[in-house]
C-alpha cells in the first residue's frame, strides 16, 4: 500500500486496463466484465497493519482492487497481505515469512489441481 491506497503508476495501469468494449461493458444495469473469471492473487506489502485486531490504518486498497477486478470479470480474488514489515526483527520476519508461505502454498496447490 502507498499512502492508504495504490501507487499512481498502478492507477495509470488500471486506467489502461479498464476499457469499454474491450474488458468491460457499460449497461443500464451497471458494468459487466468481459473477461472470463479466473483466480487472481494480490500480494500486499505494508509497513503498517491494515487488517485484523491490530489494524492501525484503514484498508481502502482491497475494496478498491476488488471493485476494479470485478468490473472486468474477475471475482475469484485472493489477497495475501504482508503487514507490519516496518516493525519486524529477524525472528519475527522469519515467522511472518513461514506464515505467508503456509497461506500461499494451499492456494497454489488448489490452483494447480484445478488446472489439471
N, C-alpha and C positions, 0 to 999 in steps of 0.2 A: 504494500500500500504506500501511497505517496500523498501526504497531506490529506488524509482521510478518504482518498479516492484513487483514481488511476492516474498514471503519468500522462502528460499531454501527448506524447508520441503514441501511446496505446489508444488514446481517444481519437487521434488522427487516423490510425489504422482501422478502428471500428467504423469511423465515418466512411472509409473506402469500402468496407465490407458490407455495410447495410445499404443495399441498392434496390429501389423499387423496380420490380420486373426481373431482377436477377437473383436476389437472395430472399426477397420478401414481396408480398402483395399487400396493397392497401385496399381494404374492402370496407363497406358500410359497417360491418361487424367489428372492424379493427384490423390490425396487422396479422398476416398469415405467413408463416415461414415457408419458403420453397425448398429448403434443404432437408434431406432425409435425416431423421434423428439418429444419432449415434452417440456413444459415450464421449463426454468432454471432461477432461481432468484439468483443474485450475490450481496451480500451486501459488500460495500467497505467503510472502515473507514480510514480517513486520517486526520492528524493534520493540513495539509495544504489544499489549494484549487487547484484542478486539472481540473475542468470543468467550463465553463461559462466565463463571462467577467472578473471575479476576479482571474482567474487561475494564479497561481504563479509558477507552475511546469508543465512539460509536462505529458500527460497521455499515458504512454506506457502499462498500465495494461489492460484496456478494449479491445484494439485491439488484444493484445496477447491472452487473455482469449477467445475472440470471435473466433479467429483462431483455438485455441485448441478445443473448443467445436464444431465448425463446422466440424473439422477434424473427429470427431467420430459420427456426425449426428445430433447434437443439434443446431438448427438455431433460435429457439424462446428464445432468451436470453434477460432478463430484468435486467438492472443494477440499484441498489438502493444505491446511494452514500451518505455517511455521512461525510461531509467535515468540515474543519476548527475547528476541535474539540480542538485544542491546544489554541484557542483564545477566547473561549466562557465563559461568566459568566453564572450564574444560569438562568437568564431570557432568555438569548439567547439560551441556551441549551434546555430550555423548549419549546421555539418557534420552534427550529430545530426538536425536538422530535415530536411535533404536525405535522409539515410539513412532516416528514418522515412517520408517521402513515397515513396521508392523501394520501400519494403516494402509500403506500403498500396496504391499505385496498381495493381499487378498483381492483388492480391486483389479490389479493387473492379471492375476490368475483367472478371475472371473471373465475378464475381457478376452483372454486367450482362449478359454473354454468356449465362449460364445462365438468366436471366430471360426472354430473348427467345425 
